[in-house]
Amino acid sequence: MSTTAMTEQAESKRRLSPIVASLGAPVLGVVIGLLIGAVLMLIADVDPLEAYKLMLSGALGGQRQITETLLKTAPLLLIGLGLCVAFRARVWNIGAEGQYFMGALLGGLVALYLPHWPRAILLLTMLAAGIVGGALWALIPALLKVRARINEIISTLMLNYIAILFLTYLARGPLQEPGGYLPVSARFDPATRLPLLPGTRIHAGVLLAFALVPIVYYLLWHTPLGFRARAVGSRASVARYAGINVERIIVFVLLFSGALAGLAGIIEVSTLHYRLKAGISAGYGFSAILVALLGRMNPFGVAIASLFFAVLIIGAETMHVLAGVPPELADAIQAIIVLSVLAVDALVRRRLG
């Protein structure tokens, strides 16, 4: 073999190495997490092979199971895409849960008080209100950061609890169902529910979430706005020296991530709960933080990570119900798998340097 050919082969291997590592690291992390979980199940006198078999079949074992997994994926994916954009700019929005609630609230008010509108206009208005609700809630920490230099991690985290408690108060008081005793609003009119794929429970929100993946990717890597966001995330001082308005980018990414969280909120409420109440989220806003990080802040990676999380959530529930795995252990195994994937991924990236 000639020197030139050997050089080209070595160069090809160097280019391939990060790709192989990128694909192999999550797989290795999952294997390590499953092994640790198996040890814990053996200690708890549970057959790990049977439990893991039920875990997979519960999430991917048939049309009904796959449908449930996709329904869990949609809110994680929507919120994760928004956080992906914010995190790329190194703006750490920890308030997606609150933005989810405020989007659900504002969109829910449209559903409650304007059900007589033509359905197409009603649905578009309801979704737009959800987007506005989430974005407005994200505007508060955005202004606090650019005007008062208040750390967005603290402000967004605290605003979560305000949003959740505010919606809970409204569901117990002003918006409570007339004549009812439970802390819930009146039931939404059927016209406010998003269309379903024929013969399935998969709603238009699932399709919208996956359709946004290439759009967000294009925004980040093929538009001037995306370039500015990534430049701010790379080094804000250099970006400012190059003439980029750093404060404007901070406001934009927080509004964008809040808007998608609010959209997820109103979609989830209108397709699953049909009313406003405290328990409209399964912690999607917090789980989506891990989804964005696990997806390496890449929209396509976020889509894969969202599916992975949904499988773990559904699978953990199945293990508890059918395999007799205690719910605390099922949740612990889910967390161990996620932490293992993140840890191995971080070690591989550090080694590749």
SVG drawing of the C-alpha trace seen along z (x, -y; Angstrom):
<svg xmlns="http://www.w3.org/2000/svg" viewBox="-74 -47 79 61">
<polyline fill="none" stroke="black" stroke-width="0.4" points="0.0,0.0 1.4,-3.4 2.1,-6.1 -0.6,-8.3 -3.2,-5.5 -2.1,-4.8 -2.4,-8.5 -5.9,-8.7 -6.9,-5.6 -5.6,-7.1 -7.4,-10.4 -10.6,-8.5 -10.3,-6.6 -9.7,-9.9 -12.9,-11.3 -14.8,-8.2 -13.7,-7.9 -15.8,-10.7 -18.9,-9.4 -18.4,-5.8 -17.8,-7.2 -20.9,-9.3 -23.0,-6.3 -21.3,-3.9 -21.3,-6.0 -25.1,-6.0 -25.3,-2.3 -22.5,-1.5 -24.2,-3.8 -27.5,-2.0 -25.8,1.4 -24.0,0.2 -27.3,-1.2 -29.1,2.0 -26.5,4.1 -26.6,1.9 -30.4,2.1 -30.2,5.8 -28.1,6.0 -30.6,3.9 -33.5,6.1 -31.7,9.3 -31.3,7.7 -35.0,7.0 -35.7,10.6 -37.0,9.7 -36.0,11.5 -34.2,8.8 -34.5,10.6 -38.3,10.9 -38.5,7.3 -36.5,5.9 -38.5,8.0 -41.7,6.5 -40.1,3.1 -39.4,3.3 -42.8,4.9 -44.6,2.4 -43.1,-0.5 -42.7,1.1 -44.5,4.4 -47.5,3.4 -49.5,0.6 -51.1,-0.4 -47.7,-0.5 -46.0,-2.4 -48.9,-4.9 -48.5,-5.5 -44.7,-5.9 -45.2,-8.5 -47.7,-10.4 -45.1,-10.6 -42.5,-11.6 -44.3,-14.7 -44.2,-17.0 -40.6,-16.0 -39.6,-16.6 -41.3,-20.0 -39.8,-21.3 -36.4,-19.7 -36.2,-21.5 -36.8,-24.8 -34.2,-24.1 -31.8,-22.9 -31.8,-26.4 -31.4,-28.1 -28.6,-25.9 -26.7,-26.4 -26.5,-30.0 -25.5,-29.0 -28.7,-30.4 -29.8,-27.9 -33.6,-27.9 -34.6,-25.7 -38.2,-27.1 -39.7,-25.1 -42.1,-23.5 -43.6,-26.8 -43.7,-27.9 -45.5,-24.7 -48.1,-25.5 -48.6,-29.1 -49.0,-28.0 -51.6,-25.4 -53.4,-28.2 -53.6,-30.8 -54.5,-28.3 -57.0,-26.7 -58.7,-30.0 -59.3,-30.2 -60.7,-26.6 -63.0,-27.5 -64.4,-30.8 -64.4,-30.7 -65.6,-27.2 -68.3,-28.6 -65.6,-29.8 -65.2,-27.9 -63.0,-24.9 -60.0,-25.7 -59.8,-29.2 -60.4,-28.0 -57.6,-25.5 -55.1,-27.9 -56.0,-30.6 -55.7,-28.1 -52.3,-26.9 -51.1,-30.5 -52.3,-31.4 -50.3,-28.5 -47.2,-29.8 -47.7,-33.3 -48.3,-32.1 -45.1,-30.2 -43.1,-33.0 -44.5,-35.7 -43.5,-33.7 -40.0,-33.3 -39.8,-37.0 -39.7,-37.7 -36.3,-36.0 -35.1,-37.3 -35.6,-40.9 -34.2,-40.2 -31.1,-38.8 -30.4,-41.5 -31.5,-44.5 -30.6,-43.5 -28.0,-40.8 -30.0,-38.3 -28.9,-34.7 -31.5,-32.9 -31.1,-29.6 -32.4,-31.1 -35.2,-33.2 -36.5,-30.5 -36.5,-27.9 -38.4,-30.1 -40.9,-31.0 -41.8,-27.3 -43.4,-27.2 -45.3,-30.5 -46.8,-29.2 -47.8,-25.8 -49.3,-27.3 -51.1,-30.1 -52.8,-27.5 -53.7,-25.4 -55.3,-28.4 -57.3,-29.2 -58.5,-25.6 -59.6,-25.7 -61.3,-29.1 -62.2,-31.3 -62.0,-28.6 -63.3,-25.7 -66.0,-23.7 -69.5,-25.1 -71.1,-22.8 -68.0,-20.6 -65.9,-19.8 -62.6,-18.8 -59.9,-21.5 -60.4,-21.3 -61.9,-23.6 -64.9,-22.8 -64.3,-20.2 -63.2,-21.5 -65.6,-21.4 -64.8,-18.4 -64.1,-21.0 -60.9,-22.1 -59.3,-18.7 -56.6,-18.3 -57.4,-16.0 -56.3,-12.3 -54.7,-10.1 -57.5,-7.8 -57.8,-4.7 -55.3,-5.8 -54.9,-8.0 -51.9,-9.8 -52.8,-13.5 -51.6,-16.3 -49.3,-17.5 -47.1,-14.4 -46.7,-15.1 -46.0,-18.8 -43.3,-17.9 -41.4,-15.7 -42.0,-18.2 -40.2,-20.9 -37.0,-18.9 -35.6,-19.8 -37.0,-23.3 -35.1,-23.9 -32.0,-22.3 -32.2,-24.6 -32.7,-27.6 -29.6,-26.7 -27.2,-25.8 -28.4,-27.5 -29.6,-31.0 -27.8,-34.1 -29.9,-34.1 -28.8,-30.5 -25.2,-31.4 -25.4,-34.4 -27.0,-32.2 -24.2,-29.6 -21.6,-32.4 -22.9,-33.8 -22.8,-30.3 -19.3,-29.8 -18.0,-33.0 -20.3,-35.9 -17.4,-38.5 -16.1,-37.6 -19.6,-37.6 -20.1,-41.1 -16.8,-42.3 -17.9,-41.0 -21.0,-43.2 -23.6,-40.6 -26.2,-42.0 -25.8,-39.5 -28.7,-40.7 -31.1,-40.4 -30.0,-36.8 -30.5,-36.0 -34.1,-37.4 -34.8,-35.5 -33.6,-32.1 -35.6,-32.4 -38.7,-33.5 -38.2,-30.6 -37.8,-27.9 -40.7,-29.3 -42.9,-29.4 -42.3,-25.7 -42.8,-24.7 -46.1,-26.6 -47.1,-24.9 -46.4,-21.5 -48.6,-22.6 -51.7,-23.4 -51.3,-20.4 -51.1,-18.1 -54.1,-19.6 -56.3,-19.7 -55.5,-16.1 -55.2,-14.3 -56.7,-16.1 -59.5,-18.2 -59.5,-20.6 -57.1,-22.7 -55.9,-21.3 -52.7,-21.0 -51.6,-17.6 -51.2,-18.3 -47.5,-17.6 -45.5,-14.5 -42.4,-16.7 -41.9,-17.2 -40.2,-20.5 -37.6,-19.0 -37.1,-15.8 -36.7,-17.8 -33.5,-19.4 -31.9,-15.9 -33.4,-15.2 -31.7,-18.3 -28.4,-17.5 -28.6,-13.8 -29.3,-14.8 -26.2,-16.9 -28.2,-20.0 -28.8,-18.8 -32.5,-18.7 -32.1,-15.2 -30.3,-14.0 -33.1,-15.5 -35.7,-13.5 -33.8,-10.3 -33.4,-11.2 -37.1,-12.0 -38.0,-8.6 -35.5,-7.0 -37.0,-8.8 -40.5,-7.9 -39.5,-4.3 -38.0,-4.4 -41.1,-6.1 -43.6,-3.7 -41.2,-0.7 -40.8,-1.7 -44.5,-1.8 -44.9,1.6 -42.2,3.2 -44.0,2.0 -47.4,3.2 -46.5,6.6 -43.2,7.6 -43.8,6.5 -40.9,4.1 -41.5,1.6 -42.3,-1.8 -39.3,-3.4 -37.0,-0.8 -38.4,-1.2 -37.9,-5.0 -34.4,-4.5 -33.5,-2.1 -34.8,-4.7 -32.6,-7.4 -29.6,-5.1 -29.8,-4.4 -30.0,-8.1 -27.1,-9.0 -25.0,-6.1 -25.6,-7.4 -24.8,-11.0 -21.6,-9.9 -20.3,-7.7 -21.1,-10.3 -19.2,-13.0 -16.2,-10.7 -16.0,-9.9 -16.3,-13.6 -13.6,-14.5 -11.3,-11.8 -11.9,-12.9 -11.1,-16.4"/>
</svg>
